[in-house]
Amino acid sequence: MNNPSAARASITIEQLITEAEATLRADPSQVETVIRQLAELDPQAFPAGRAASLIFGGNARVMAGEYAAARPLLEEGLALSTRLEELGLAVRACNGLGAVHVMTGEFGQALDLHMQGLTLARSLNREAQSRSGLLSRTLMSIGSLYYALHDHEQALAYHSEALQEAERGQGRTFMPRLNMATNQASLGHLENALTLRRELLAEARQSGSTVEEAFVLSDLADNLLQLGQFTEAREVALSALSLTKALGLQLEHGQMLRVLGLLEAAGGRPELARPLLEQALALGERMPSTPLQLAAHRDLSGVLESAGDLAGALRHARAHHALERRDLLLIAERRTQMAGTQLKVELLRRQAEEQDRQNAALEAVNQQLRETQERLLYAATHDDLTGLVVRAALEEAMADDLLLAPDRLRALLMIDIDHFKQVNDSFGHHVGDAFLQEIARRLRAAASPTDDVARRGGDEFTVYLRNVDSPAEAMNRAEQLLRAIARPMTLEGHSLLVTTSIGMAVYPHDGTDVVTLEKHADIALYRAKEKRNQVCRFESVTGDTDSD
């Protein structure tokens, strides 16, 4: 900002803000200086100066992960800018508050704020929209909100609209394209994402925007890792690690610690991988960031297993599964919050436009709510790829079943496909997905109609045998599943032979509750994986498995 304290009638507050944003893209360390300069603007010439200072201060704290400190600043800034009818500032405040609500799990309120910001941004004239890019930014925020809920199709729709809006207004397209690269990667188009991210990195460096460079470097390092380009991934991750630390970008910093940990593990150095992944986990817990924690627990489990620390691997695997279950429930709850907000917006629009059809519109909305809730329930309890129930839904069904008929014999089978990674590495993820779908079909076909078949995640499945006459029968049925999976299969012209490892726990001999049965089946699975193509039943410390 060039001497903003000098009140010049020809300069508007929006122009000063646009200048301030350009300054911060180039040098984020100037944020406190910018906030102070905005606060010191002549209130007669720039009555919205204080509101701008509050909103910039709040959004700076959002970037630093200080959400509790950001909220009161943004709320006061929104109230002031609304009273002064400074729509551009109000949109920025809505976007910042929406981000706070997302990070604190209040997704319904977040969507409310973003929709409020979208309405305000659309009310700006075309010149103001183009100059500020606020409409594009708000669309991006809504898309990112849906992305956080794993609704990638809706996220892609909003991010595409944001990019179209930025191009139509001839404004900056950097952030919309960065989001599009994220969408491409999430859909498995890693090469396309890599090409776009390389272009964006060159642009960020050319423009001198260190924040944008840090964002791209973080995404690029993970992209390269997933494509197996380890040497370049390490170079990029080290650059990103330094830059994200300097800029205070905690989430991206944690992601780079994790990438470097995985690179050490890939190089056969688990003793170097472990501390990096533990640092990433600690940062994820401190922020907190559930995605970072989930990834770090999963990666630590794999590293410790390869190093022979099965107890540590199991501990992190269990932590990952517990956190994953909680996250699934939270996502379902947040999707319901979102659905409620979306329906409220739709209802208000209908009431304004069609007063004479209010009752019919309300019934349509209620029906939509019922259908949405049914879809959300299905999405929360079923795996997208295979259509099998997810772990959390199976655990709930098991708990109910054990409670209703505690005297009946059951068995829990934990199933892991041997060497599945080789399928992905050799033939690609699309063949890997088709492979998992075929495994799911075979398990459903081989299991009894009364049994439950679930996907735990990755190449791991669970079968719950609801009614068996004896542990010996449970073993026979597990071996039938082993043989069913072992049958040759042909996928997209590739002939595949696979084997399976199965761990089994029998109720009530090996456990009388869901957690214990899962733990003991997990332990048996580790024994089976040591031999491959085996079914192993849990053995207690005394070795008593009670085969009667």
C-alpha positions as CSV (number, residue, x, y, z in Angstrom):
1,M,0.0,0.0,0.0
2,N,1.4,3.4,-1.0
3,N,0.8,5.8,1.8
4,P,-2.8,4.8,2.5
5,S,-3.1,7.2,5.5
6,A,-3.2,10.1,3.1
7,A,-6.9,10.6,2.4
8,R,-7.3,11.0,-1.4
9,A,-10.8,11.5,-2.7
10,S,-10.0,9.7,-5.9
11,I,-9.1,6.5,-4.1
12,T,-11.8,4.1,-2.8
13,I,-11.5,1.7,0.1
14,E,-11.9,-1.2,-2.4
15,Q,-8.9,0.0,-4.4
16,L,-6.8,0.2,-1.2
17,I,-7.9,-3.3,-0.3
18,T,-7.1,-4.7,-3.7
19,E,-3.6,-3.1,-3.4
20,A,-3.2,-4.6,0.1
21,E,-4.1,-8.1,-1.2
22,A,-1.5,-7.8,-4.0
23,T,1.1,-6.7,-1.4
24,L,0.3,-9.7,0.8
25,R,0.5,-12.2,-2.1
26,A,4.0,-11.0,-2.7
27,D,5.1,-10.8,0.9
28,P,2.8,-12.3,3.6
29,S,5.1,-11.0,6.4
30,Q,3.6,-7.6,5.7
31,V,0.2,-8.6,7.1
32,E,0.5,-6.8,10.4
33,T,1.8,-3.6,8.6
34,V,-1.2,-3.7,6.3
35,I,-3.6,-4.3,9.1
36,R,-2.2,-1.3,11.0
37,Q,-2.2,0.9,7.9
38,L,-5.9,0.1,7.3
39,A,-6.7,0.9,11.0
40,E,-5.0,4.2,10.7
41,L,-6.9,5.4,7.7
42,D,-8.7,8.8,8.1
43,P,-12.2,7.8,9.3
44,Q,-13.7,10.8,7.5
45,A,-12.2,9.9,4.1
46,F,-12.3,6.1,4.6
47,P,-15.1,5.2,7.1
48,A,-14.7,1.5,6.4
49,G,-11.0,1.5,7.3
50,R,-11.6,-0.1,10.7
51,A,-13.9,-2.7,9.2
52,A,-11.2,-3.5,6.6
53,S,-8.5,-3.8,9.3
54,L,-10.7,-6.2,11.3
55,I,-11.4,-8.4,8.3
56,F,-7.8,-8.5,7.2
57,G,-6.8,-9.3,10.8
58,G,-9.4,-12.1,11.0
59,N,-8.5,-13.7,7.7
60,A,-4.8,-13.6,8.6
61,R,-5.6,-15.6,11.7
62,V,-7.6,-18.0,9.7
63,M,-4.5,-18.6,7.5
64,A,-2.5,-19.2,10.7
65,G,-5.0,-21.7,12.0
66,E,-6.0,-19.4,14.9
67,Y,-9.8,-19.8,14.5
68,A,-10.9,-18.8,17.9
69,A,-9.0,-15.5,17.6
70,A,-10.3,-14.9,14.0
71,R,-14.0,-15.3,14.8
72,P,-14.7,-12.1,16.8
73,L,-12.6,-9.9,14.4
74,L,-14.5,-11.2,11.4
75,E,-17.9,-10.9,13.1
76,E,-17.3,-7.3,14.1
77,G,-15.9,-6.6,10.6
78,L,-19.0,-8.1,9.0
79,A,-21.3,-6.0,11.1
80,L,-19.4,-2.8,10.4
81,S,-19.1,-3.4,6.6
82,T,-22.8,-4.3,6.4
83,R,-23.8,-1.1,8.2
84,L,-21.6,0.9,5.9
85,E,-22.9,-1.0,2.9
86,E,-19.4,-1.9,1.8
87,L,-20.4,-5.1,0.0
88,G,-16.9,-6.1,-1.1
89,L,-15.7,-6.1,2.5
90,A,-18.8,-7.9,3.7
91,V,-18.2,-10.7,1.1
92,R,-14.6,-11.1,2.4
93,A,-15.9,-11.3,6.0
94,C,-18.5,-13.9,5.0
95,N,-15.8,-16.0,3.3
96,G,-13.5,-15.8,6.3
97,L,-16.2,-16.6,8.8
98,G,-17.3,-19.5,6.6
99,A,-13.8,-20.9,6.7
100,V,-13.8,-20.6,10.5
101,H,-17.1,-22.5,10.8
102,V,-15.8,-25.2,8.5
103,M,-12.6,-25.7,10.6
104,T,-14.7,-25.9,13.8
105,G,-17.2,-28.4,12.3
106,E,-20.2,-26.0,11.9
107,F,-20.9,-26.8,8.2
108,G,-24.5,-25.6,8.2
109,Q,-23.4,-22.2,9.4
110,A,-20.5,-22.2,7.0
111,L,-22.8,-22.7,4.0
112,D,-25.2,-20.1,5.3
113,L,-22.3,-17.5,5.4
114,H,-20.9,-18.5,2.0
115,M,-24.4,-18.3,0.4
116,Q,-24.8,-14.9,2.0
117,G,-21.4,-13.9,0.5
118,L,-22.5,-15.3,-2.8
119,T,-25.7,-13.2,-2.8
120,L,-23.6,-10.1,-2.0
121,A,-21.0,-10.8,-4.6
122,R,-23.6,-11.3,-7.3
123,S,-25.2,-7.9,-6.3
124,L,-21.9,-6.1,-7.2
125,N,-21.8,-4.6,-10.6
126,R,-19.9,-6.5,-13.3
127,E,-16.9,-4.1,-13.1
128,A,-16.6,-4.6,-9.3
129,Q,-16.9,-8.3,-9.7
130,S,-14.2,-8.5,-12.3
131,R,-11.8,-6.2,-10.4
132,S,-12.1,-7.8,-7.0
133,G,-12.6,-11.5,-8.1
134,L,-15.0,-11.8,-5.1
135,L,-17.6,-13.8,-7.0
136,S,-15.0,-16.4,-8.1
137,R,-13.5,-16.5,-4.6
138,T,-16.9,-17.2,-3.0
139,L,-17.7,-20.0,-5.5
140,M,-14.3,-21.5,-4.7
141,S,-15.0,-21.4,-1.0
142,I,-18.3,-23.2,-1.5
143,G,-16.6,-25.8,-3.7
144,S,-13.9,-26.3,-1.0
145,L,-16.7,-26.8,1.6
146,Y,-18.2,-29.6,-0.5
147,Y,-14.7,-31.1,-1.0
148,A,-14.2,-31.3,2.7
149,L,-17.4,-33.5,2.8
150,H,-16.0,-35.8,0.1
151,D,-18.7,-34.6,-2.3
152,H,-16.3,-34.3,-5.2
153,E,-18.8,-33.9,-7.9
154,Q,-20.4,-30.8,-6.3
155,A,-17.0,-29.5,-5.4
156,L,-15.9,-29.8,-9.1
157,A,-19.1,-28.0,-10.2
158,Y,-18.5,-25.0,-8.0
159,H,-14.7,-24.9,-8.8
160,S,-15.5,-25.0,-12.5
161,E,-17.9,-22.2,-12.1
162,A,-15.3,-20.2,-10.2
163,L,-12.8,-20.7,-13.0
164,Q,-15.3,-19.7,-15.6
165,E,-16.2,-16.6,-13.6
166,A,-12.5,-15.6,-13.2
167,E,-11.9,-16.1,-17.0
168,R,-15.1,-14.2,-17.9
169,G,-14.0,-11.3,-15.7
170,Q,-10.4,-11.5,-17.1
171,G,-9.2,-11.7,-13.5
172,R,-6.6,-13.9,-11.8
173,T,-7.3,-17.6,-12.5
174,F,-4.5,-19.0,-10.3
175,M,-6.5,-20.2,-7.3
176,P,-9.4,-21.6,-9.3
177,R,-6.9,-23.6,-11.4
178,L,-5.2,-24.7,-8.2
179,N,-8.5,-26.1,-7.0
180,M,-9.1,-27.7,-10.4
181,A,-5.8,-29.5,-10.0
182,T,-6.9,-30.8,-6.6
183,N,-10.1,-32.0,-8.2
184,Q,-8.2,-33.8,-11.0
185,A,-5.9,-35.5,-8.4
186,S,-8.9,-36.6,-6.3
187,L,-10.5,-38.2,-9.3
188,G,-7.3,-40.1,-10.1
189,H,-6.1,-38.0,-13.0
190,L,-2.6,-37.6,-11.5
191,E,-0.7,-36.8,-14.8
192,N,-3.2,-34.0,-15.6
193,A,-2.9,-32.6,-12.1
194,L,0.9,-32.7,-12.3
195,T,1.0,-30.8,-15.6
196,L,-1.3,-28.1,-14.3
197,R,0.6,-27.8,-11.0
198,R,3.9,-27.3,-12.9
199,E,2.3,-24.4,-14.8
200,L,1.0,-22.9,-11.6
201,L,4.4,-23.1,-9.9
202,A,6.0,-21.2,-12.7
203,E,3.3,-18.6,-12.5
204,A,3.6,-18.2,-8.7
205,R,7.3,-17.7,-9.0
206,Q,7.0,-15.3,-11.8
207,S,4.4,-13.2,-9.9
208,G,6.5,-13.3,-6.7
209,S,3.6,-14.8,-4.6
210,T,5.3,-16.8,-1.9
211,V,2.0,-18.0,-0.4
212,E,0.8,-19.3,-3.8
213,E,4.2,-20.9,-4.4
214,A,3.9,-22.7,-1.0
215,F,0.5,-24.0,-1.8
216,V,1.6,-25.4,-5.2
217,L,4.8,-26.9,-3.9
218,S,2.9,-28.8,-1.2
219,D,0.4,-30.2,-3.7
220,L,3.2,-30.9,-6.3
221,A,5.3,-32.9,-3.8
222,D,2.4,-35.1,-2.9
223,N,1.5,-35.5,-6.6
224,L,5.1,-36.6,-7.5
225,L,5.1,-39.0,-4.6
226,Q,1.9,-40.7,-5.8
227,L,3.4,-41.0,-9.3
228,G,6.6,-42.6,-7.9
229,Q,8.9,-39.8,-9.0
230,F,10.7,-39.9,-5.7
231,T,13.9,-37.9,-6.4
232,E,12.0,-34.8,-7.6
233,A,9.3,-35.3,-4.9
234,R,12.1,-35.0,-2.2
235,E,13.5,-31.8,-3.7
236,V,10.0,-30.2,-4.0
237,A,9.0,-31.4,-0.5
238,L,12.1,-29.9,1.1
239,S,11.5,-26.6,-0.5
240,A,7.9,-26.7,0.5
241,L,8.8,-27.7,4.1
242,S,11.0,-24.6,4.5
243,L,8.5,-22.2,2.9
244,T,5.4,-23.4,4.7
245,K,7.3,-23.1,8.1
246,A,8.3,-19.6,7.3
247,L,4.8,-18.6,6.3
248,G,3.1,-20.4,9.2
249,L,1.0,-22.7,6.9
250,Q,0.6,-25.5,9.5
251,L,-1.5,-27.9,7.5
252,E,0.8,-27.7,4.4
253,H,3.8,-28.0,6.7
254,G,2.4,-31.2,8.2
255,Q,1.6,-32.6,4.8
256,M,5.3,-32.1,3.8
257,L,6.5,-33.8,6.9
258,R,4.3,-36.8,5.9
259,V,5.5,-36.8,2.3
260,L,9.2,-36.8,3.4
261,G,8.4,-39.6,5.9
262,L,6.9,-41.7,3.1
263,L,9.9,-41.0,0.9
264,E,12.2,-42.3,3.6
265,A,10.0,-45.4,4.0
266,A,10.1,-46.0,0.2
267,G,13.9,-45.8,0.4
268,G,14.0,-48.5,3.0
269,R,14.7,-46.2,5.9
270,P,11.9,-46.7,8.4
271,E,14.1,-45.4,11.3
272,L,14.1,-42.0,9.5
273,A,10.5,-42.2,8.3
274,R,9.0,-42.7,11.8
275,P,10.0,-39.4,13.5
276,L,8.9,-37.4,10.4
277,L,5.5,-39.1,10.5
278,E,5.2,-38.7,14.2
279,Q,5.8,-34.9,13.8
280,A,3.1,-34.8,11.2
281,L,0.7,-36.6,13.5
282,A,1.5,-34.3,16.4
283,L,0.9,-31.2,14.2
284,G,-2.4,-32.7,13.0
285,E,-3.5,-33.3,16.6
286,R,-2.4,-29.8,17.7
287,M,-4.3,-27.9,14.9
288,P,-6.4,-30.1,14.9
289,S,-6.7,-31.6,11.3
290,T,-8.5,-34.9,11.0
291,P,-7.3,-35.6,7.4
292,L,-3.6,-35.2,8.5
293,Q,-4.1,-37.4,11.6
294,L,-5.8,-40.1,9.5
295,A,-3.0,-40.2,7.0
296,A,-0.3,-40.1,9.6
297,H,-1.8,-42.9,11.6
298,R,-2.2,-45.0,8.5
299,D,1.4,-44.3,7.3
300,L,2.9,-45.0,10.7
301,S,1.1,-48.3,10.8
302,G,2.6,-49.3,7.5
303,V,6.1,-48.1,8.4
304,L,6.1,-49.9,11.8
305,E,4.8,-53.1,10.3
306,S,7.6,-53.1,7.7
307,A,10.1,-52.5,10.6
308,G,8.7,-55.5,12.5
309,D,7.0,-53.5,15.2
310,L,3.6,-55.2,14.9
311,A,2.4,-53.9,18.3
312,G,3.1,-50.3,17.2
313,A,1.6,-51.0,13.8
314,L,-1.6,-52.4,15.3
315,R,-1.8,-49.4,17.7
316,H,-1.7,-46.9,14.9
317,A,-4.0,-49.0,12.7
318,R,-6.6,-49.1,15.5
319,A,-6.2,-45.3,16.1
320,H,-6.7,-44.8,12.4
321,H,-9.8,-46.9,12.3
322,A,-11.3,-45.2,15.4
323,L,-10.6,-41.8,13.9
324,E,-12.0,-42.9,10.5
325,R,-15.2,-44.1,12.1
326,R,-15.7,-40.8,14.0
327,D,-14.9,-38.9,10.9
328,L,-17.5,-40.8,8.8
329,L,-20.1,-40.1,11.5
330,L,-19.1,-36.4,11.5
331,I,-19.3,-36.2,7.7
332,A,-22.8,-37.7,7.7
333,E,-23.8,-35.2,10.4
334,R,-22.3,-32.3,8.5
335,R,-23.9,-33.3,5.3
336,T,-27.2,-33.2,7.1
337,Q,-26.4,-29.7,8.3
338,M,-25.6,-28.7,4.8
339,A,-28.8,-30.3,3.4
340,G,-30.8,-28.3,6.0
341,T,-29.1,-25.0,5.0
342,Q,-29.5,-25.7,1.3
343,L,-33.2,-26.5,1.8
344,K,-33.6,-23.3,3.8
345,V,-32.1,-21.2,1.0
346,E,-34.4,-22.9,-1.5
347,L,-37.4,-22.4,0.6
348,L,-36.8,-18.7,1.0
349,R,-36.4,-18.3,-2.7
350,R,-39.6,-20.1,-3.4
351,Q,-41.5,-18.1,-0.8
352,A,-40.3,-14.9,-2.4
353,E,-41.1,-15.9,-6.0
354,E,-44.2,-18.1,-5.5
355,Q,-46.2,-17.0,-2.5
356,D,-49.4,-18.5,-4.0
357,R,-47.7,-22.0,-4.2
358,Q,-46.1,-22.0,-0.8
359,N,-47.8,-25.1,0.5
360,A,-46.9,-27.1,-2.6
361,A,-43.3,-25.8,-2.5
362,L,-43.0,-26.7,1.2
363,E,-44.1,-30.3,0.5
364,A,-41.6,-30.5,-2.4
365,V,-38.9,-29.3,-0.1
366,N,-39.9,-31.8,2.6
367,Q,-39.8,-34.6,0.1
368,Q,-36.4,-33.5,-1.0
369,L,-35.2,-33.4,2.6
370,R,-36.4,-37.0,3.1
371,E,-34.6,-38.1,-0.1
372,T,-31.5,-36.2,0.8
373,Q,-31.4,-37.8,4.2
374,E,-31.8,-41.3,2.7
375,R,-28.9,-40.6,0.3
376,L,-26.8,-39.2,3.1
377,L,-27.5,-42.3,5.2
378,Y,-26.6,-44.6,2.3
379,A,-23.4,-42.6,1.5
380,A,-22.4,-42.7,5.2
381,T,-22.9,-46.4,5.5
382,H,-21.7,-47.8,2.1
383,D,-18.4,-47.7,0.3
384,D,-18.5,-45.8,-3.0
385,L,-16.3,-48.2,-5.0
386,T,-17.7,-51.6,-4.0
387,G,-21.1,-50.9,-2.6
388,L,-20.3,-52.9,0.5
389,V,-21.1,-51.5,3.9
390,V,-18.3,-49.5,5.6
391,R,-16.6,-50.5,8.8
392,A,-18.6,-48.2,11.1
393,A,-22.0,-49.5,9.8
394,L,-20.8,-53.1,10.3
395,E,-19.7,-52.5,13.8
396,E,-23.1,-51.0,14.6
397,A,-24.9,-54.0,13.1
398,M,-22.6,-56.4,15.0
399,A,-23.3,-54.7,18.3
400,D,-27.0,-54.9,17.7
401,D,-26.8,-58.6,16.7
402,L,-24.7,-59.6,19.8
403,L,-27.2,-57.8,22.1
404,L,-30.2,-59.4,20.6
405,A,-29.0,-63.0,20.7
406,P,-26.0,-63.3,23.0
407,D,-26.0,-67.2,23.1
408,R,-25.5,-67.8,19.4
409,L,-22.1,-68.7,17.9
410,R,-20.6,-66.2,15.4
411,A,-17.3,-65.5,13.7
412,L,-15.5,-62.4,12.5
413,L,-13.2,-62.6,9.5
414,M,-10.6,-59.9,8.7
415,I,-9.5,-60.3,5.1
416,D,-6.4,-58.8,3.4
417,I,-5.5,-59.3,-0.2
418,D,-1.9,-60.4,-0.6
419,H,0.4,-58.1,-2.7
420,F,-2.5,-55.9,-3.8
421,K,0.0,-53.0,-4.3
422,Q,1.6,-54.9,-7.2
423,V,-1.8,-54.9,-9.1
424,N,-1.9,-51.1,-8.8
425,D,1.7,-50.6,-9.6
426,S,1.7,-53.0,-12.6
427,F,-1.6,-52.3,-14.2
428,G,-2.8,-48.9,-12.8
429,H,-5.4,-47.7,-10.3
430,H,-8.3,-48.3,-12.7
431,V,-7.5,-52.0,-12.9
432,G,-6.9,-52.0,-9.1
433,D,-10.4,-50.5,-8.6
434,A,-12.0,-53.1,-10.9
435,F,-10.0,-55.8,-9.0
436,L,-11.5,-54.6,-5.7
437,Q,-15.0,-54.6,-7.2
438,E,-14.5,-58.2,-8.3
439,I,-13.3,-59.2,-4.9
440,A,-16.4,-57.7,-3.3
441,R,-18.6,-59.5,-5.8
442,R,-16.9,-62.8,-5.0
443,L,-17.2,-62.3,-1.2
444,R,-20.9,-61.5,-1.5
445,A,-21.5,-64.6,-3.7
446,A,-19.6,-66.9,-1.4
447,A,-21.0,-65.6,1.8
448,S,-24.3,-66.7,3.3
449,P,-27.3,-64.4,2.7
450,T,-27.4,-63.8,6.5
451,D,-23.7,-62.8,6.6
452,D,-22.4,-59.2,6.5
453,V,-19.7,-58.3,4.1
454,A,-17.9,-54.9,4.5
455,R,-14.9,-53.0,3.2
456,R,-12.6,-51.7,5.8
457,G,-10.6,-49.6,3.4
458,G,-7.9,-50.1,0.8
459,D,-7.6,-53.9,0.1
460,E,-9.0,-54.9,3.5
461,F,-12.5,-56.5,3.9
462,T,-14.5,-58.0,6.8
463,V,-17.0,-60.8,6.8
464,Y,-19.3,-61.3,9.8
465,L,-20.7,-64.8,10.0
466,R,-23.9,-64.4,12.0
467,N,-24.6,-68.0,12.6
468,V,-22.2,-70.9,12.8
469,D,-22.5,-74.3,14.5
470,S,-18.9,-74.5,15.7
471,P,-15.5,-72.9,15.3
472,A,-14.6,-75.7,12.9
473,E,-17.5,-74.7,10.6
474,A,-16.4,-71.1,10.8
475,M,-12.9,-72.2,9.7
476,N,-14.4,-74.2,6.7
477,R,-16.4,-71.2,5.6
478,A,-13.4,-68.9,5.8
479,E,-11.4,-71.4,3.7
480,Q,-14.3,-71.4,1.2
481,L,-13.9,-67.6,0.9
482,L,-10.1,-68.1,0.5
483,R,-10.7,-70.4,-2.5
484,A,-13.4,-68.2,-4.0
485,I,-11.0,-65.2,-4.1
486,A,-8.1,-67.4,-5.4
487,R,-10.0,-68.3,-8.6
488,P,-8.2,-66.7,-11.7
489,M,-9.7,-63.5,-12.9
490,T,-9.3,-61.5,-16.1
491,L,-9.6,-57.7,-16.0
492,E,-9.2,-55.5,-19.1
493,G,-7.2,-58.2,-20.8
494,H,-5.0,-58.9,-17.8
495,S,-5.0,-62.4,-16.2
496,L,-4.6,-62.2,-12.4
497,L,-4.0,-64.8,-9.7
498,V,-4.4,-63.6,-6.2
499,T,-4.2,-65.0,-2.7
500,T,-5.7,-63.8,0.5
501,S,-4.8,-63.7,4.2
502,I,-7.7,-64.2,6.7
503,G,-7.7,-63.7,10.5
504,M,-10.6,-65.2,12.4
505,A,-12.1,-64.6,15.9
506,V,-15.0,-66.7,17.2
507,Y,-17.7,-65.4,19.5
508,P,-17.8,-65.9,22.4
509,H,-14.6,-67.9,22.7
510,D,-12.3,-65.2,21.4
511,G,-14.3,-62.2,22.6
512,T,-17.7,-61.1,23.7
513,D,-17.9,-57.6,22.3
514,V,-17.2,-56.0,19.0
515,V,-13.9,-54.2,20.0
516,T,-12.4,-57.4,21.4
517,L,-13.4,-59.5,18.4
518,E,-12.0,-57.0,16.0
519,K,-8.7,-56.8,17.9
520,H,-8.3,-60.5,18.1
521,A,-9.2,-61.0,14.4
522,D,-6.6,-58.3,13.6
523,I,-4.0,-60.2,15.6
524,A,-4.9,-63.4,13.8
525,L,-4.6,-61.6,10.4
526,Y,-1.1,-60.5,11.2
527,R,-0.2,-64.2,11.8
528,A,-1.9,-65.2,8.5
529,K,0.0,-62.5,6.5
530,E,3.3,-63.9,7.7
531,K,2.4,-67.2,5.8
532,R,0.2,-65.8,3.0
533,N,-2.9,-67.6,1.6
534,Q,-3.8,-68.8,5.0
535,V,-6.7,-68.7,7.5
536,C,-5.5,-68.2,11.1
537,R,-7.7,-68.2,14.1
538,F,-6.9,-66.0,17.1
539,E,-4.8,-67.8,19.8
540,S,-4.9,-66.6,23.3
541,V,-1.7,-66.3,25.5
542,T,-2.3,-69.9,26.6
543,G,-2.9,-71.0,23.1
544,D,-6.5,-72.1,23.9
545,T,-8.8,-71.6,20.9
546,D,-11.5,-74.0,22.1
547,S,-12.3,-75.8,18.9
548,D,-15.5,-77.4,20.3
